[in-house]
Amino acid sequence: MTATQERMPALYLSHGAPPLADDALWPDQLRAWSAELPRPKAVLMVSAHWEEAPLALGATRTMPLVYDFWGFPEHYYQVTYAAPGAPQLADSVRKLLRGAGTPVQDIPDRGLDHGAYVPLVEMYPDADVPVLQISLPTLDPASLMDIGRKLAPLRDEGVLIVGSGFFTHNLAALRQGGTPSWSVEFDAWGHEALDAGDVDGLLDFLHKSPAGELAHPRTEHFAPLFVPLGAAEASGDLGGQRSVIDGFWMGLAKRSVQFG
């Protein structure tokens, strides 16, 4: 891939679930966000819903979506998103990671999961931006941040690096309804830590944050943050981040952040 004059931002977004499409506010927020961004040549997506080690590259051609959810109305399983594959981006990712000693595998029949396509349907509804999804090879924040650092040069080639998770994520603890205090407390702490550039605190979020283990009893939905965070650090963008979307959806913090 060739360099462009405009460096692409790096994003962490809370991706919601299939019913996000029916929300009165959130789809418009995602559409407005994408309209403000430079037009990407491709999107590199890392989602909370694909854990695979060593790091895996998904399909580089249009494939059926992965409907990795259960118990929803049938129309959510009829959604399509035929984004082009990104084989040139896949080549660049392999070179950057393997050249730095990170093993990479290919899983060519792995389509986009809902952590990838649910927000992309709202942000790029014409499905005309090539997309490559990569796996989370680990949930270790420091290791994921290092992967982000290695992938940072892609931003100067027109690639939008997106980590897709949920800023708080504990479905079992939501049974009482409303917005629980642990979700509010963690969201406020995370917002402050991001604004302060407190990388050490973010890396140790389970211990440094209030209610960290309640907000993330398993950390796969916070983990994607560290890939764009690493890419931002490598490009000197940690001072320029901002929360583009905040608030709560079904009790979970939907904070979404732009670096650069």
C-alpha positions in Angstrom: 0.0 0.0 0.0 1.2 3.5 -0.7 1.4 6.4 1.6 -1.2 9.2 1.6 -0.8 12.8 2.8 -3.4 12.5 5.5 -2.9 10.2 8.5 -6.0 8.2 9.3 -7.3 8.3 12.9 -7.5 5.2 15.0 -10.8 4.3 16.7 -12.1 2.3 19.6 -15.9 1.9 19.4 -18.5 0.2 21.4 -20.3 -1.9 18.9 -23.6 -2.7 20.6 -25.6 -5.8 19.5 -27.8 -6.4 16.4 -30.7 -4.3 17.9 -28.4 -1.2 17.7 -29.8 -0.7 14.2 -33.2 0.0 15.8 -32.0 2.5 18.4 -33.3 6.0 18.1 -29.9 7.7 18.6 -26.9 5.5 18.2 -26.9 4.7 14.4 -27.1 8.5 13.7 -24.1 9.0 16.0 -22.1 6.4 14.1 -23.1 7.9 10.8 -22.2 11.4 11.9 -18.8 10.1 13.1 -17.9 8.4 9.9 -18.9 11.5 7.9 -16.4 13.6 9.9 -13.5 11.1 9.2 -11.2 11.1 6.2 -12.3 8.6 3.6 -10.4 5.4 4.4 -8.8 3.2 1.7 -9.6 0.2 3.9 -10.7 -0.7 7.5 -8.6 -3.0 9.7 -11.0 -4.3 12.3 -10.3 -6.1 15.5 -13.4 -7.3 17.3 -14.1 -8.6 20.8 -15.8 -11.6 19.2 -12.9 -13.2 17.5 -10.2 -14.7 19.7 -7.7 -16.8 17.8 -4.0 -17.4 18.4 -1.6 -16.9 16.7 -3.1 -13.7 15.3 -5.3 -14.6 12.4 -6.3 -12.7 9.2 -9.9 -13.3 8.1 -11.3 -13.4 4.6 -9.7 -11.3 1.9 -12.8 -11.6 -0.3 -16.5 -11.0 0.4 -17.8 -13.8 2.6 -21.1 -14.5 4.4 -21.3 -12.7 7.8 -20.8 -14.6 11.0 -24.1 -14.4 13.0 -22.5 -15.1 16.3 -25.5 -14.4 18.5 -28.5 -16.4 19.6 -32.1 -15.8 20.5 -32.8 -12.7 18.4 -35.7 -12.1 16.0 -35.1 -13.6 12.6 -34.6 -10.4 10.7 -31.3 -9.8 12.5 -30.0 -13.0 10.8 -31.0 -11.6 7.3 -28.7 -8.6 7.5 -26.0 -8.6 4.8 -22.8 -6.5 4.4 -20.9 -7.4 1.2 -17.9 -5.2 1.8 -14.9 -5.9 -0.5 -12.0 -7.9 0.9 -8.7 -6.2 1.4 -5.9 -8.6 0.1 -3.4 -5.7 -0.3 -4.0 -4.7 3.3 -3.6 -8.3 4.4 -0.2 -8.4 2.7 0.9 -5.2 4.6 -0.3 -6.6 7.9 1.7 -9.9 7.4 4.8 -7.9 6.5 4.6 -5.6 9.5 3.8 -8.2 12.0 6.0 -11.0 10.8 8.9 -8.6 10.2 8.6 -7.7 13.9 8.5 -11.3 15.1 4.7 -11.7 15.5 3.3 -14.9 14.0 0.4 -14.6 11.7 -2.0 -17.2 10.2 -4.7 -17.0 7.6 -8.3 -18.2 8.0 -9.6 -17.3 4.6 -13.2 -18.5 5.1 -13.8 -16.4 8.2 -16.3 -13.6 7.6 -17.1 -10.5 9.6 -18.7 -11.1 13.0 -21.3 -8.8 14.6 -18.6 -6.8 16.4 -17.3 -5.8 13.0 -20.4 -5.5 10.7 -22.9 -4.0 13.2 -21.1 -0.7 13.4 -19.9 -0.8 9.8 -23.4 -1.1 8.5 -24.1 2.3 10.1 -20.8 4.0 9.4 -20.3 2.8 5.8 -23.8 1.6 4.7 -22.9 1.3 1.0 -20.3 -1.5 1.9 -17.9 0.1 -0.5 -14.8 0.3 1.8 -12.6 -2.8 1.9 -12.5 -4.5 5.3 -10.0 -6.9 6.8 -10.8 -8.4 10.2 -8.0 -9.7 12.4 -8.3 -11.8 15.6 -7.4 -11.0 19.2 -4.5 -13.4 19.7 -4.5 -12.6 23.4 -6.4 -10.5 26.0 -3.2 -9.2 27.5 -3.4 -5.4 27.2 0.4 -4.8 26.9 0.7 -7.4 24.1 -2.2 -5.9 22.2 -0.8 -2.5 22.5 2.5 -3.7 21.0 0.5 -5.1 18.1 -1.0 -1.7 17.6 2.4 -0.1 17.6 3.5 -2.5 14.9 0.4 -1.7 12.8 0.7 2.1 13.2 2.4 2.7 9.8 -0.9 1.6 8.1 -2.5 4.8 9.2 -0.3 6.7 6.8 -1.5 4.4 4.0 -5.1 5.4 4.4 -6.1 2.5 6.7 -8.6 3.1 9.5 -7.7 0.9 12.5 -10.7 0.1 14.6 -11.0 -1.8 17.9 -14.6 -2.9 18.4 -15.7 -3.8 21.9 -17.9 -2.3 24.6 -16.6 0.1 27.2 -18.4 -1.8 30.0 -19.7 -5.3 29.4 -21.3 -7.5 32.1 -24.6 -8.9 30.8 -25.2 -11.1 33.8 -25.1 -8.1 36.1 -27.7 -6.2 34.1 -30.7 -8.3 35.1 -32.0 -5.7 37.6 -32.4 -3.2 34.8 -31.4 0.5 34.7 -27.8 1.7 34.5 -25.8 0.1 37.3 -23.3 2.1 39.4 -20.4 -0.1 38.4 -21.0 0.9 34.7 -21.1 4.6 35.5 -18.1 4.5 37.8 -15.9 2.6 35.3 -17.0 4.8 32.4 -16.1 7.9 34.3 -12.7 6.5 35.3 -11.9 5.3 31.8 -12.9 8.7 30.4 -10.5 10.4 32.8 -7.7 8.0 32.2 -7.9 8.4 28.4 -8.0 12.2 28.7 -5.0 12.1 31.0 -3.1 9.7 28.7 -2.7 7.4 31.7 -1.5 4.4 29.8 -0.2 2.6 32.9 -3.6 2.9 34.5 -5.4 1.6 31.4 -3.1 -1.3 31.0 -3.9 -2.3 34.6 -7.5 -1.4 34.4 -8.8 -4.3 36.4 -6.9 -3.1 39.5 -6.7 0.6 38.9 -10.3 1.3 38.1 -13.4 1.3 40.3 -15.5 -1.8 39.8 -13.2 -3.1 37.1 -14.0 -6.7 37.7 -17.8 -5.9 37.6 -17.5 -3.8 34.5 -15.4 -6.5 32.7 -15.7 -10.0 34.4 -14.1 -11.2 31.2 -12.0 -8.6 29.4 -12.5 -9.3 25.7 -14.7 -6.3 25.2 -12.2 -3.8 26.6 -9.2 -5.6 25.0 -9.7 -4.1 21.5 -9.0 -0.7 22.9 -5.3 -1.4 23.2 -4.7 -2.0 19.5 -5.7 1.6 18.4 -4.1 2.9 21.7 -0.8 1.3 20.6 -1.1 2.7 17.1 -1.9 6.1 18.6 1.1 6.0 20.9 3.5 5.0 18.1 2.2 7.9 16.0 2.4 10.5 18.9 -1.4 10.9 19.0 -2.1 10.1 22.7 -2.6 13.8 23.5 -5.2 14.2 20.7 -7.8 11.6 21.6 -11.5 12.5 22.2 -14.6 10.7 23.2 -17.0 11.0 20.2 -19.9 8.9 21.6 -20.8 8.5 25.2 -23.8 7.6 27.4 -25.3 4.3 28.1 -27.2 1.6 26.2 -29.1 -1.0 28.1 -27.0 -0.2 31.1 -23.6 -0.5 29.3 -21.3 2.4 28.6 -21.1 3.0 24.9 -18.1 5.4 25.0 -16.2 5.4 21.7 -12.9 7.2 21.2 -11.0 8.7 18.3 -7.2 9.0 18.4 -5.7 11.5 16.0 
